Amino acid sequence: MSNFNRDIILLLHDSAMQEREIELAVKNLHQMITAVETAEAFCEAHELVARNRITKKKFKIIDAISHKALKPFYFLINKN
């Protein structure tokens, strides 16, 4: 089985699935998740609150998350 660096729980509706079918399902899930796990998608789903300003600018959000921890009074807000 391919080793992807993520934990996925796959609930099977048919217990008679072959190993190859399970591998194909996991591969398809990985491809779908990889398609939406981009910096652009992350920036589109988040806003950065910096003290009393809210920004949606991609480069500022990426700069803020590139550090180990956010600066004081900086918050990432998920828009979902």
mmJSON file of the N, C-alpha and C atoms, coordinates in Angstrom:
{"data_MODEL":{"atom_site":{
"group_PDB":["ATOM","ATOM","ATOM","ATOM","ATOM","ATOM","ATOM","ATOM","ATOM","ATOM","ATOM","ATOM","ATOM","ATOM","ATOM","ATOM","ATOM","ATOM","ATOM","ATOM","ATOM","ATOM","ATOM","ATOM","ATOM","ATOM","ATOM","ATOM","ATOM","ATOM","ATOM","ATOM","ATOM","ATOM","ATOM","ATOM","ATOM","ATOM","ATOM","ATOM","ATOM","ATOM","ATOM","ATOM","ATOM","ATOM","ATOM","ATOM","ATOM","ATOM","ATOM","ATOM","ATOM","ATOM","ATOM","ATOM","ATOM","ATOM","ATOM","ATOM","ATOM","ATOM","ATOM","ATOM","ATOM","ATOM","ATOM","ATOM","ATOM","ATOM","ATOM","ATOM","ATOM","ATOM","ATOM","ATOM","ATOM","ATOM","ATOM","ATOM","ATOM","ATOM","ATOM","ATOM","ATOM","ATOM","ATOM","ATOM","ATOM","ATOM","ATOM","ATOM","ATOM","ATOM","ATOM","ATOM","ATOM","ATOM","ATOM","ATOM","ATOM","ATOM","ATOM","ATOM","ATOM","ATOM","ATOM","ATOM","ATOM","ATOM","ATOM","ATOM","ATOM","ATOM","ATOM","ATOM","ATOM","ATOM","ATOM","ATOM","ATOM","ATOM","ATOM","ATOM","ATOM","ATOM","ATOM","ATOM","ATOM","ATOM","ATOM","ATOM","ATOM","ATOM","ATOM","ATOM","ATOM","ATOM","ATOM","ATOM","ATOM","ATOM","ATOM","ATOM","ATOM","ATOM","ATOM","ATOM","ATOM","ATOM","ATOM","ATOM","ATOM","ATOM","ATOM","ATOM","ATOM","ATOM","ATOM","ATOM","ATOM","ATOM","ATOM","ATOM","ATOM","ATOM","ATOM","ATOM","ATOM","ATOM","ATOM","ATOM","ATOM","ATOM","ATOM","ATOM","ATOM","ATOM","ATOM","ATOM","ATOM","ATOM","ATOM","ATOM","ATOM","ATOM","ATOM","ATOM","ATOM","ATOM","ATOM","ATOM","ATOM","ATOM","ATOM","ATOM","ATOM","ATOM","ATOM","ATOM","ATOM","ATOM","ATOM","ATOM","ATOM","ATOM","ATOM","ATOM","ATOM","ATOM","ATOM","ATOM","ATOM","ATOM","ATOM","ATOM","ATOM","ATOM","ATOM","ATOM","ATOM","ATOM","ATOM","ATOM","ATOM","ATOM","ATOM","ATOM","ATOM","ATOM","ATOM","ATOM","ATOM","ATOM","ATOM","ATOM","ATOM","ATOM","ATOM","ATOM"],
"id":[1,2,3,4,5,6,7,8,9,10,11,12,13,14,15,16,17,18,19,20,21,22,23,24,25,26,27,28,29,30,31,32,33,34,35,36,37,38,39,40,41,42,43,44,45,46,47,48,49,50,51,52,53,54,55,56,57,58,59,60,61,62,63,64,65,66,67,68,69,70,71,72,73,74,75,76,77,78,79,80,81,82,83,84,85,86,87,88,89,90,91,92,93,94,95,96,97,98,99,100,101,102,103,104,105,106,107,108,109,110,111,112,113,114,115,116,117,118,119,120,121,122,123,124,125,126,127,128,129,130,131,132,133,134,135,136,137,138,139,140,141,142,143,144,145,146,147,148,149,150,151,152,153,154,155,156,157,158,159,160,161,162,163,164,165,166,167,168,169,170,171,172,173,174,175,176,177,178,179,180,181,182,183,184,185,186,187,188,189,190,191,192,193,194,195,196,197,198,199,200,201,202,203,204,205,206,207,208,209,210,211,212,213,214,215,216,217,218,219,220,221,222,223,224,225,226,227,228,229,230,231,232,233,234,235,236,237,238,239,240],
"type_symbol":["N","C","C","N","C","C","N","C","C","N","C","C","N","C","C","N","C","C","N","C","C","N","C","C","N","C","C","N","C","C","N","C","C","N","C","C","N","C","C","N","C","C","N","C","C","N","C","C","N","C","C","N","C","C","N","C","C","N","C","C","N","C","C","N","C","C","N","C","C","N","C","C","N","C","C","N","C","C","N","C","C","N","C","C","N","C","C","N","C","C","N","C","C","N","C","C","N","C","C","N","C","C","N","C","C","N","C","C","N","C","C","N","C","C","N","C","C","N","C","C","N","C","C","N","C","C","N","C","C","N","C","C","N","C","C","N","C","C","N","C","C","N","C","C","N","C","C","N","C","C","N","C","C","N","C","C","N","C","C","N","C","C","N","C","C","N","C","C","N","C","C","N","C","C","N","C","C","N","C","C","N","C","C","N","C","C","N","C","C","N","C","C","N","C","C","N","C","C","N","C","C","N","C","C","N","C","C","N","C","C","N","C","C","N","C","C","N","C","C","N","C","C","N","C","C","N","C","C","N","C","C","N","C","C","N","C","C","N","C","C"],
"label_atom_id":["N","CA","C","N","CA","C","N","CA","C","N","CA","C","N","CA","C","N","CA","C","N","CA","C","N","CA","C","N","CA","C","N","CA","C","N","CA","C","N","CA","C","N","CA","C","N","CA","C","N","CA","C","N","CA","C","N","CA","C","N","CA","C","N","CA","C","N","CA","C","N","CA","C","N","CA","C","N","CA","C","N","CA","C","N","CA","C","N","CA","C","N","CA","C","N","CA","C","N","CA","C","N","CA","C","N","CA","C","N","CA","C","N","CA","C","N","CA","C","N","CA","C","N","CA","C","N","CA","C","N","CA","C","N","CA","C","N","CA","C","N","CA","C","N","CA","C","N","CA","C","N","CA","C","N","CA","C","N","CA","C","N","CA","C","N","CA","C","N","CA","C","N","CA","C","N","CA","C","N","CA","C","N","CA","C","N","CA","C","N","CA","C","N","CA","C","N","CA","C","N","CA","C","N","CA","C","N","CA","C","N","CA","C","N","CA","C","N","CA","C","N","CA","C","N","CA","C","N","CA","C","N","CA","C","N","CA","C","N","CA","C","N","CA","C","N","CA","C","N","CA","C","N","CA","C","N","CA","C","N","CA","C","N","CA","C","N","CA","C","N","CA","C","N","CA","C","N","CA","C"],
"label_alt_id":[null,null,null,null,null,null,null,null,null,null,null,null,null,null,null,null,null,null,null,null,null,null,null,null,null,null,null,null,null,null,null,null,null,null,null,null,null,null,null,null,null,null,null,null,null,null,null,null,null,null,null,null,null,null,null,null,null,null,null,null,null,null,null,null,null,null,null,null,null,null,null,null,null,null,null,null,null,null,null,null,null,null,null,null,null,null,null,null,null,null,null,null,null,null,null,null,null,null,null,null,null,null,null,null,null,null,null,null,null,null,null,null,null,null,null,null,null,null,null,null,null,null,null,null,null,null,null,null,null,null,null,null,null,null,null,null,null,null,null,null,null,null,null,null,null,null,null,null,null,null,null,null,null,null,null,null,null,null,null,null,null,null,null,null,null,null,null,null,null,null,null,null,null,null,null,null,null,null,null,null,null,null,null,null,null,null,null,null,null,null,null,null,null,null,null,null,null,null,null,null,null,null,null,null,null,null,null,null,null,null,null,null,null,null,null,null,null,null,null,null,null,null,null,null,null,null,null,null,null,null,null,null,null,null,null,null,null,null,null,null],
"label_comp_id":["MET","MET","MET","SER","SER","SER","ASN","ASN","ASN","PHE","PHE","PHE","ASN","ASN","ASN","ARG","ARG","ARG","ASP","ASP","ASP","ILE","ILE","ILE","ILE","ILE","ILE","LEU","LEU","LEU","LEU","LEU","LEU","LEU","LEU","LEU","HIS","HIS","HIS","ASP","ASP","ASP","SER","SER","SER","ALA","ALA","ALA","MET","MET","MET","GLN","GLN","GLN","GLU","GLU","GLU","ARG","ARG","ARG","GLU","GLU","GLU","ILE","ILE","ILE","GLU","GLU","GLU","LEU","LEU","LEU","ALA","ALA","ALA","VAL","VAL","VAL","LYS","LYS","LYS","ASN","ASN","ASN","LEU","LEU","LEU","HIS","HIS","HIS","GLN","GLN","GLN","MET","MET","MET","ILE","ILE","ILE","THR","THR","THR","ALA","ALA","ALA","VAL","VAL","VAL","GLU","GLU","GLU","THR","THR","THR","ALA","ALA","ALA","GLU","GLU","GLU","ALA","ALA","ALA","PHE","PHE","PHE","CYS","CYS","CYS","GLU","GLU","GLU","ALA","ALA","ALA","HIS","HIS","HIS","GLU","GLU","GLU","LEU","LEU","LEU","VAL","VAL","VAL","ALA","ALA","ALA","ARG","ARG","ARG","ASN","ASN","ASN","ARG","ARG","ARG","ILE","ILE","ILE","THR","THR","THR","LYS","LYS","LYS","LYS","LYS","LYS","LYS","LYS","LYS","PHE","PHE","PHE","LYS","LYS","LYS","ILE","ILE","ILE","ILE","ILE","ILE","ASP","ASP","ASP","ALA","ALA","ALA","ILE","ILE","ILE","SER","SER","SER","HIS","HIS","HIS","LYS","LYS","LYS","ALA","ALA","ALA","LEU","LEU","LEU","LYS","LYS","LYS","PRO","PRO","PRO","PHE","PHE","PHE","TYR","TYR","TYR","PHE","PHE","PHE","LEU","LEU","LEU","ILE","ILE","ILE","ASN","ASN","ASN","LYS","LYS","LYS","ASN","ASN","ASN"],
"label_asym_id":["A","A","A","A","A","A","A","A","A","A","A","A","A","A","A","A","A","A","A","A","A","A","A","A","A","A","A","A","A","A","A","A","A","A","A","A","A","A","A","A","A","A","A","A","A","A","A","A","A","A","A","A","A","A","A","A","A","A","A","A","A","A","A","A","A","A","A","A","A","A","A","A","A","A","A","A","A","A","A","A","A","A","A","A","A","A","A","A","A","A","A","A","A","A","A","A","A","A","A","A","A","A","A","A","A","A","A","A","A","A","A","A","A","A","A","A","A","A","A","A","A","A","A","A","A","A","A","A","A","A","A","A","A","A","A","A","A","A","A","A","A","A","A","A","A","A","A","A","A","A","A","A","A","A","A","A","A","A","A","A","A","A","A","A","A","A","A","A","A","A","A","A","A","A","A","A","A","A","A","A","A","A","A","A","A","A","A","A","A","A","A","A","A","A","A","A","A","A","A","A","A","A","A","A","A","A","A","A","A","A","A","A","A","A","A","A","A","A","A","A","A","A","A","A","A","A","A","A","A","A","A","A","A","A","A","A","A","A","A","A"],
"label_entity_id":["1","1","1","1","1","1","1","1","1","1","1","1","1","1","1","1","1","1","1","1","1","1","1","1","1","1","1","1","1","1","1","1","1","1","1","1","1","1","1","1","1","1","1","1","1","1","1","1","1","1","1","1","1","1","1","1","1","1","1","1","1","1","1","1","1","1","1","1","1","1","1","1","1","1","1","1","1","1","1","1","1","1","1","1","1","1","1","1","1","1","1","1","1","1","1","1","1","1","1","1","1","1","1","1","1","1","1","1","1","1","1","1","1","1","1","1","1","1","1","1","1","1","1","1","1","1","1","1","1","1","1","1","1","1","1","1","1","1","1","1","1","1","1","1","1","1","1","1","1","1","1","1","1","1","1","1","1","1","1","1","1","1","1","1","1","1","1","1","1","1","1","1","1","1","1","1","1","1","1","1","1","1","1","1","1","1","1","1","1","1","1","1","1","1","1","1","1","1","1","1","1","1","1","1","1","1","1","1","1","1","1","1","1","1","1","1","1","1","1","1","1","1","1","1","1","1","1","1","1","1","1","1","1","1","1","1","1","1","1","1"],
"label_seq_id":[1,1,1,2,2,2,3,3,3,4,4,4,5,5,5,6,6,6,7,7,7,8,8,8,9,9,9,10,10,10,11,11,11,12,12,12,13,13,13,14,14,14,15,15,15,16,16,16,17,17,17,18,18,18,19,19,19,20,20,20,21,21,21,22,22,22,23,23,23,24,24,24,25,25,25,26,26,26,27,27,27,28,28,28,29,29,29,30,30,30,31,31,31,32,32,32,33,33,33,34,34,34,35,35,35,36,36,36,37,37,37,38,38,38,39,39,39,40,40,40,41,41,41,42,42,42,43,43,43,44,44,44,45,45,45,46,46,46,47,47,47,48,48,48,49,49,49,50,50,50,51,51,51,52,52,52,53,53,53,54,54,54,55,55,55,56,56,56,57,57,57,58,58,58,59,59,59,60,60,60,61,61,61,62,62,62,63,63,63,64,64,64,65,65,65,66,66,66,67,67,67,68,68,68,69,69,69,70,70,70,71,71,71,72,72,72,73,73,73,74,74,74,75,75,75,76,76,76,77,77,77,78,78,78,79,79,79,80,80,80],
"pdbx_PDB_ins_code":[null,null,null,null,null,null,null,null,null,null,null,null,null,null,null,null,null,null,null,null,null,null,null,null,null,null,null,null,null,null,null,null,null,null,null,null,null,null,null,null,null,null,null,null,null,null,null,null,null,null,null,null,null,null,null,null,null,null,null,null,null,null,null,null,null,null,null,null,null,null,null,null,null,null,null,null,null,null,null,null,null,null,null,null,null,null,null,null,null,null,null,null,null,null,null,null,null,null,null,null,null,null,null,null,null,null,null,null,null,null,null,null,null,null,null,null,null,null,null,null,null,null,null,null,null,null,null,null,null,null,null,null,null,null,null,null,null,null,null,null,null,null,null,null,null,null,null,null,null,null,null,null,null,null,null,null,null,null,null,null,null,null,null,null,null,null,null,null,null,null,null,null,null,null,null,null,null,null,null,null,null,null,null,null,null,null,null,null,null,null,null,null,null,null,null,null,null,null,null,null,null,null,null,null,null,null,null,null,null,null,null,null,null,null,null,null,null,null,null,null,null,null,null,null,null,null,null,null,null,null,null,null,null,null,null,null,null,null,null,null],
"Cartn_x":[0.839,0.0,0.886,0.51,1.289,1.293,2.42,2.552,2.401,1.207,0.978,1.15,1.647,1.948,0.71,-0.319,-1.545,-2.312,-3.169,-4.023,-5.405,-5.863,-7.183,-7.921,-9.137,-10.003,-10.953,-10.913,-11.737,-12.832,-14.074,-15.207,-15.724,-15.689,-16.079,-17.545,-18.27,-19.667,-19.793,-18.722,-18.727,-17.515,-17.76,-16.649,-15.886,-16.392,-15.748,-14.801,-14.426,-13.514,-12.131,-11.516,-10.178,-9.15,-7.955,-6.868,-6.589,-6.638,-6.38,-7.441,-8.703,-9.78,-9.609,-9.169,-8.928,-7.78,-6.707,-5.577,-6.007,-6.851,-7.346,-8.2,-9.032,-9.867,-9.0,-7.972,-7.068,-6.296,-5.859,-5.139,-6.029,-7.29,-8.226,-8.498,-8.654,-8.836,-7.626,-6.441,-5.207,-5.144,-5.517,-5.5,-6.496,-7.674,-8.676,-8.208,-7.631,-7.162,-5.993,-5.079,-3.929,-4.36,-5.437,-5.915,-6.403,-6.915,-7.432,-6.481,-5.405,-4.437,-3.339,-3.699,-2.723,-2.678,-1.621,-1.501,-2.614,-2.969,-4.032,-5.376,-5.683,-6.936,-6.929,-5.773,-5.658,-5.905,-5.292,-5.441,-6.862,-7.511,-8.892,-9.844,-9.493,-10.36,-10.037,-8.986,-8.582,-8.419,-8.55,-8.242,-7.234,-6.396,-5.411,-5.846,-6.043,-6.376,-5.082,-4.622,-3.381,-3.739,-3.762,-4.181,-5.58,-5.733,-7.081,-7.319,-6.598,-6.791,-7.088,-7.945,-8.232,-7.765,-6.947,-6.441,-6.737,-6.955,-7.159,-6.028,-4.97,-3.863,-3.057,-2.878,-2.231,-0.818,-0.013,1.385,1.494,0.578,0.624,0.228,-0.757,-1.172,-0.061,0.546,1.638,2.834,3.143,4.244,3.965,2.727,2.375,2.479,2.079,2.113,3.467,4.375,5.694,6.556,6.203,6.936,6.4,7.183,6.795,5.517,5.393,4.196,3.807,2.537,2.083,2.588,2.778,3.185,2.066,2.399,1.339,0.267,-0.97,-2.147,-2.364,-1.841,-2.122,-2.946,-4.036,-4.923,-5.322,-5.378,-5.9,-7.346,-8.224,-9.647,-10.061,-10.659,-11.181,-12.55,-12.746,-13.994,-15.121,-14.835,-15.892,-16.83],
"Cartn_y":[-1.175,0.0,1.24,2.237,3.472,4.17,4.775,5.432,6.936,7.455,8.888,9.405,10.613,11.166,11.836,11.059,11.562,10.375,10.666,9.637,9.744,8.67,8.634,7.406,7.63,6.516,6.293,5.115,4.785,3.829,4.298,3.458,2.762,1.452,0.662,0.266,0.429,0.003,-1.437,-1.988,-3.366,-4.075,-5.04,-5.723,-6.664,-6.881,-7.797,-7.072,-5.835,-5.09,-5.726,-5.806,-6.358,-5.306,-5.767,-4.868,-3.811,-4.207,-3.272,-2.169,-2.517,-1.525,-0.529,-1.026,-0.147,0.808,0.288,1.143,2.222,1.859,2.82,3.902,3.507,4.477,5.448,4.929,5.787,6.721,6.211,7.043,8.172,7.859,8.882,9.929,9.488,10.434,11.348,10.768,11.555,12.608,12.234,13.19,14.32,14.005,15.049,16.003,15.45,16.29,17.154,16.595,17.352,18.517,18.334,19.398,20.617,20.421,21.555,22.017,21.284,21.658,22.539,23.646,24.557,25.829,26.596,27.867,28.819,28.789,29.684,29.333,28.045,27.626,27.96,27.805,28.145,29.632,30.456,31.91,32.359,31.656,32.005,31.667,30.668,30.23,30.903,31.727,32.365,33.871,34.556,35.983,36.155,37.162,37.46,38.724,38.587,39.742,40.169,41.364,41.909,43.146,42.974,44.024,44.508,45.638,46.103,46.161,45.37,45.296,43.863,43.727,42.408,42.438,41.46,41.414,40.064,40.104,38.894,38.721,39.531,39.497,38.213,37.528,36.221,36.274,37.251,37.282,37.558,38.326,38.595,37.363,36.618,35.396,34.358,34.187,33.214,33.62,34.914,35.395,35.122,35.316,35.105,33.634,32.727,31.306,30.659,31.384,30.808,30.745,31.5,31.469,30.337,29.973,28.874,29.202,30.447,30.894,32.271,32.579,33.905,34.96,36.165,37.277,37.576,38.271,38.642,39.49,39.219,39.924,39.711,38.637,38.223,36.941,36.897,35.744,35.329,34.032,33.501,33.101,33.617,33.324,32.509,31.354,30.544,31.082,31.371,31.971,30.953,29.686,28.672,28.728],
"Cartn_z":[0.0,0.0,0.0,-0.768,-0.842,0.505,0.842,2.135,1.95,2.236,2.206,3.623,3.752,5.064,5.662,5.912,6.537,7.109,8.069,8.653,8.026,7.439,6.818,7.341,7.791,8.168,7.003,6.458,5.301,5.756,5.722,6.103,4.847,4.878,3.713,3.813,2.724,2.703,2.234,1.716,1.238,1.834,2.697,3.369,2.439,1.238,0.3,-0.657,-0.342,-1.219,-1.184,-2.328,-2.442,-2.022,-1.722,-1.305,-2.373,-3.625,-4.736,-4.789,-4.537,-4.534,-3.39,-2.239,-1.088,-1.397,-1.991,-2.368,-3.354,-4.299,-5.281,-4.61,-3.65,-2.929,-2.126,-1.461,-0.683,-1.611,-2.747,-3.719,-4.232,-4.538,-5.005,-3.927,-2.681,-1.572,-1.438,-1.539,-1.436,-2.545,-3.761,-4.875,-4.654,-4.133,-3.871,-2.78,-1.718,-0.61,-1.055,-1.836,-2.326,-3.204,-3.946,-4.833,-4.062,-2.857,-2.083,-0.985,-0.735,0.291,-0.296,-0.87,-1.448,-0.622,-0.8,-0.082,-0.489,-1.758,-2.23,-1.594,-1.495,-0.868,0.62,1.278,2.694,2.906,2.068,2.203,1.886,1.001,0.663,1.808,2.609,3.699,5.027,5.083,6.338,6.179,7.302,7.394,8.513,8.402,9.438,10.166,11.469,12.299,12.973,12.629,13.181,14.001,15.296,16.236,15.897,15.227,14.9,13.397,12.634,11.182,10.769,9.802,9.226,7.782,7.409,6.038,5.403,4.1,3.307,2.307,2.45,1.493,1.664,0.541,0.541,1.111,0.677,1.119,2.615,3.188,4.63,5.438,4.947,5.641,5.59,4.424,4.286,5.139,5.184,6.019,7.493,7.919,9.323,9.718,8.842,9.203,8.944,8.303,8.033,9.293,10.312,11.578,12.456,13.447,14.328,15.101,15.529,16.255,15.742,15.842,15.425,16.402,15.908,16.761,17.752,18.852,19.801,19.122,19.462,18.945,17.444,16.899,15.527,15.62,14.889,14.95,13.544,13.317,12.057,12.29,11.468,11.587,10.366,10.615,9.52,9.136,7.869,7.4,7.243,7.43,7.259,8.416],
"occupancy":[1.0,1.0,1.0,1.0,1.0,1.0,1.0,1.0,1.0,1.0,1.0,1.0,1.0,1.0,1.0,1.0,1.0,1.0,1.0,1.0,1.0,1.0,1.0,1.0,1.0,1.0,1.0,1.0,1.0,1.0,1.0,1.0,1.0,1.0,1.0,1.0,1.0,1.0,1.0,1.0,1.0,1.0,1.0,1.0,1.0,1.0,1.0,1.0,1.0,1.0,1.0,1.0,1.0,1.0,1.0,1.0,1.0,1.0,1.0,1.0,1.0,1.0,1.0,1.0,1.0,1.0,1.0,1.0,1.0,1.0,1.0,1.0,1.0,1.0,1.0,1.0,1.0,1.0,1.0,1.0,1.0,1.0,1.0,1.0,1.0,1.0,1.0,1.0,1.0,1.0,1.0,1.0,1.0,1.0,1.0,1.0,1.0,1.0,1.0,1.0,1.0,1.0,1.0,1.0,1.0,1.0,1.0,1.0,1.0,1.0,1.0,1.0,1.0,1.0,1.0,1.0,1.0,1.0,1.0,1.0,1.0,1.0,1.0,1.0,1.0,1.0,1.0,1.0,1.0,1.0,1.0,1.0,1.0,1.0,1.0,1.0,1.0,1.0,1.0,1.0,1.0,1.0,1.0,1.0,1.0,1.0,1.0,1.0,1.0,1.0,1.0,1.0,1.0,1.0,1.0,1.0,1.0,1.0,1.0,1.0,1.0,1.0,1.0,1.0,1.0,1.0,1.0,1.0,1.0,1.0,1.0,1.0,1.0,1.0,1.0,1.0,1.0,1.0,1.0,1.0,1.0,1.0,1.0,1.0,1.0,1.0,1.0,1.0,1.0,1.0,1.0,1.0,1.0,1.0,1.0,1.0,1.0,1.0,1.0,1.0,1.0,1.0,1.0,1.0,1.0,1.0,1.0,1.0,1.0,1.0,1.0,1.0,1.0,1.0,1.0,1.0,1.0,1.0,1.0,1.0,1.0,1.0,1.0,1.0,1.0,1.0,1.0,1.0,1.0,1.0,1.0,1.0,1.0,1.0,1.0,1.0,1.0,1.0,1.0,1.0],
"B_iso_or_equiv":[0.0,0.0,0.0,0.0,0.0,0.0,0.0,0.0,0.0,0.0,0.0,0.0,0.0,0.0,0.0,0.0,0.0,0.0,0.0,0.0,0.0,0.0,0.0,0.0,0.0,0.0,0.0,0.0,0.0,0.0,0.0,0.0,0.0,0.0,0.0,0.0,0.0,0.0,0.0,0.0,0.0,0.0,0.0,0.0,0.0,0.0,0.0,0.0,0.0,0.0,0.0,0.0,0.0,0.0,0.0,0.0,0.0,0.0,0.0,0.0,0.0,0.0,0.0,0.0,0.0,0.0,0.0,0.0,0.0,0.0,0.0,0.0,0.0,0.0,0.0,0.0,0.0,0.0,0.0,0.0,0.0,0.0,0.0,0.0,0.0,0.0,0.0,0.0,0.0,0.0,0.0,0.0,0.0,0.0,0.0,0.0,0.0,0.0,0.0,0.0,0.0,0.0,0.0,0.0,0.0,0.0,0.0,0.0,0.0,0.0,0.0,0.0,0.0,0.0,0.0,0.0,0.0,0.0,0.0,0.0,0.0,0.0,0.0,0.0,0.0,0.0,0.0,0.0,0.0,0.0,0.0,0.0,0.0,0.0,0.0,0.0,0.0,0.0,0.0,0.0,0.0,0.0,0.0,0.0,0.0,0.0,0.0,0.0,0.0,0.0,0.0,0.0,0.0,0.0,0.0,0.0,0.0,0.0,0.0,0.0,0.0,0.0,0.0,0.0,0.0,0.0,0.0,0.0,0.0,0.0,0.0,0.0,0.0,0.0,0.0,0.0,0.0,0.0,0.0,0.0,0.0,0.0,0.0,0.0,0.0,0.0,0.0,0.0,0.0,0.0,0.0,0.0,0.0,0.0,0.0,0.0,0.0,0.0,0.0,0.0,0.0,0.0,0.0,0.0,0.0,0.0,0.0,0.0,0.0,0.0,0.0,0.0,0.0,0.0,0.0,0.0,0.0,0.0,0.0,0.0,0.0,0.0,0.0,0.0,0.0,0.0,0.0,0.0,0.0,0.0,0.0,0.0,0.0,0.0,0.0,0.0,0.0,0.0,0.0,0.0],
"pdbx_formal_charge":[null,null,null,null,null,null,null,null,null,null,null,null,null,null,null,null,null,null,null,null,null,null,null,null,null,null,null,null,null,null,null,null,null,null,null,null,null,null,null,null,null,null,null,null,null,null,null,null,null,null,null,null,null,null,null,null,null,null,null,null,null,null,null,null,null,null,null,null,null,null,null,null,null,null,null,null,null,null,null,null,null,null,null,null,null,null,null,null,null,null,null,null,null,null,null,null,null,null,null,null,null,null,null,null,null,null,null,null,null,null,null,null,null,null,null,null,null,null,null,null,null,null,null,null,null,null,null,null,null,null,null,null,null,null,null,null,null,null,null,null,null,null,null,null,null,null,null,null,null,null,null,null,null,null,null,null,null,null,null,null,null,null,null,null,null,null,null,null,null,null,null,null,null,null,null,null,null,null,null,null,null,null,null,null,null,null,null,null,null,null,null,null,null,null,null,null,null,null,null,null,null,null,null,null,null,null,null,null,null,null,null,null,null,null,null,null,null,null,null,null,null,null,null,null,null,null,null,null,null,null,null,null,null,null,null,null,null,null,null,null],
"auth_seq_id":[1,1,1,2,2,2,3,3,3,4,4,4,5,5,5,6,6,6,7,7,7,8,8,8,9,9,9,10,10,10,11,11,11,12,12,12,13,13,13,14,14,14,15,15,15,16,16,16,17,17,17,18,18,18,19,19,19,20,20,20,21,21,21,22,22,22,23,23,23,24,24,24,25,25,25,26,26,26,27,27,27,28,28,28,29,29,29,30,30,30,31,31,31,32,32,32,33,33,33,34,34,34,35,35,35,36,36,36,37,37,37,38,38,38,39,39,39,40,40,40,41,41,41,42,42,42,43,43,43,44,44,44,45,45,45,46,46,46,47,47,47,48,48,48,49,49,49,50,50,50,51,51,51,52,52,52,53,53,53,54,54,54,55,55,55,56,56,56,57,57,57,58,58,58,59,59,59,60,60,60,61,61,61,62,62,62,63,63,63,64,64,64,65,65,65,66,66,66,67,67,67,68,68,68,69,69,69,70,70,70,71,71,71,72,72,72,73,73,73,74,74,74,75,75,75,76,76,76,77,77,77,78,78,78,79,79,79,80,80,80],
"auth_comp_id":["MET","MET","MET","SER","SER","SER","ASN","ASN","ASN","PHE","PHE","PHE","ASN","ASN","ASN","ARG","ARG","ARG","ASP","ASP","ASP","ILE","ILE","ILE","ILE","ILE","ILE","LEU","LEU","LEU","LEU","LEU","LEU","LEU","LEU","LEU","HIS","HIS","HIS","ASP","ASP","ASP","SER","SER","SER","ALA","ALA","ALA","MET","MET","MET","GLN","GLN","GLN","GLU","GLU","GLU","ARG","ARG","ARG","GLU","GLU","GLU","ILE","ILE","ILE","GLU","GLU","GLU","LEU","LEU","LEU","ALA","ALA","ALA","VAL","VAL","VAL","LYS","LYS","LYS","ASN","ASN","ASN","LEU","LEU","LEU","HIS","HIS","HIS","GLN","GLN","GLN","MET","MET","MET","ILE","ILE","ILE","THR","THR","THR","ALA","ALA","ALA","VAL","VAL","VAL","GLU","GLU","GLU","THR","THR","THR","ALA","ALA","ALA","GLU","GLU","GLU","ALA","ALA","ALA","PHE","PHE","PHE","CYS","CYS","CYS","GLU","GLU","GLU","ALA","ALA","ALA","HIS","HIS","HIS","GLU","GLU","GLU","LEU","LEU","LEU","VAL","VAL","VAL","ALA","ALA","ALA","ARG","ARG","ARG","ASN","ASN","ASN","ARG","ARG","ARG","ILE","ILE","ILE","THR","THR","THR","LYS","LYS","LYS","LYS","LYS","LYS","LYS","LYS","LYS","PHE","PHE","PHE","LYS","LYS","LYS","ILE","ILE","ILE","ILE","ILE","ILE","ASP","ASP","ASP","ALA","ALA","ALA","ILE","ILE","ILE","SER","SER","SER","HIS","HIS","HIS","LYS","LYS","LYS","ALA","ALA","ALA","LEU","LEU","LEU","LYS","LYS","LYS","PRO","PRO","PRO","PHE","PHE","PHE","TYR","TYR","TYR","PHE","PHE","PHE","LEU","LEU","LEU","ILE","ILE","ILE","ASN","ASN","ASN","LYS","LYS","LYS","ASN","ASN","ASN"],
"auth_asym_id":["A","A","A","A","A","A","A","A","A","A","A","A","A","A","A","A","A","A","A","A","A","A","A","A","A","A","A","A","A","A","A","A","A","A","A","A","A","A","A","A","A","A","A","A","A","A","A","A","A","A","A","A","A","A","A","A","A","A","A","A","A","A","A","A","A","A","A","A","A","A","A","A","A","A","A","A","A","A","A","A","A","A","A","A","A","A","A","A","A","A","A","A","A","A","A","A","A","A","A","A","A","A","A","A","A","A","A","A","A","A","A","A","A","A","A","A","A","A","A","A","A","A","A","A","A","A","A","A","A","A","A","A","A","A","A","A","A","A","A","A","A","A","A","A","A","A","A","A","A","A","A","A","A","A","A","A","A","A","A","A","A","A","A","A","A","A","A","A","A","A","A","A","A","A","A","A","A","A","A","A","A","A","A","A","A","A","A","A","A","A","A","A","A","A","A","A","A","A","A","A","A","A","A","A","A","A","A","A","A","A","A","A","A","A","A","A","A","A","A","A","A","A","A","A","A","A","A","A","A","A","A","A","A","A","A","A","A","A","A","A"],
"auth_atom_id":["N","CA","C","N","CA","C","N","CA","C","N","CA","C","N","CA","C","N","CA","C","N","CA","C","N","CA","C","N","CA","C","N","CA","C","N","CA","C","N","CA","C","N","CA","C","N","CA","C","N","CA","C","N","CA","C","N","CA","C","N","CA","C","N","CA","C","N","CA","C","N","CA","C","N","CA","C","N","CA","C","N","CA","C","N","CA","C","N","CA","C","N","CA","C","N","CA","C","N","CA","C","N","CA","C","N","CA","C","N","CA","C","N","CA","C","N","CA","C","N","CA","C","N","CA","C","N","CA","C","N","CA","C","N","CA","C","N","CA","C","N","CA","C","N","CA","C","N","CA","C","N","CA","C","N","CA","C","N","CA","C","N","CA","C","N","CA","C","N","CA","C","N","CA","C","N","CA","C","N","CA","C","N","CA","C","N","CA","C","N","CA","C","N","CA","C","N","CA","C","N","CA","C","N","CA","C","N","CA","C","N","CA","C","N","CA","C","N","CA","C","N","CA","C","N","CA","C","N","CA","C","N","CA","C","N","CA","C","N","CA","C","N","CA","C","N","CA","C","N","CA","C","N","CA","C","N","CA","C","N","CA","C","N","CA","C","N","CA","C","N","CA","C","N","CA","C","N","CA","C"],
"pdbx_PDB_model_num":[1,1,1,1,1,1,1,1,1,1,1,1,1,1,1,1,1,1,1,1,1,1,1,1,1,1,1,1,1,1,1,1,1,1,1,1,1,1,1,1,1,1,1,1,1,1,1,1,1,1,1,1,1,1,1,1,1,1,1,1,1,1,1,1,1,1,1,1,1,1,1,1,1,1,1,1,1,1,1,1,1,1,1,1,1,1,1,1,1,1,1,1,1,1,1,1,1,1,1,1,1,1,1,1,1,1,1,1,1,1,1,1,1,1,1,1,1,1,1,1,1,1,1,1,1,1,1,1,1,1,1,1,1,1,1,1,1,1,1,1,1,1,1,1,1,1,1,1,1,1,1,1,1,1,1,1,1,1,1,1,1,1,1,1,1,1,1,1,1,1,1,1,1,1,1,1,1,1,1,1,1,1,1,1,1,1,1,1,1,1,1,1,1,1,1,1,1,1,1,1,1,1,1,1,1,1,1,1,1,1,1,1,1,1,1,1,1,1,1,1,1,1,1,1,1,1,1,1,1,1,1,1,1,1,1,1,1,1,1,1]
}}}
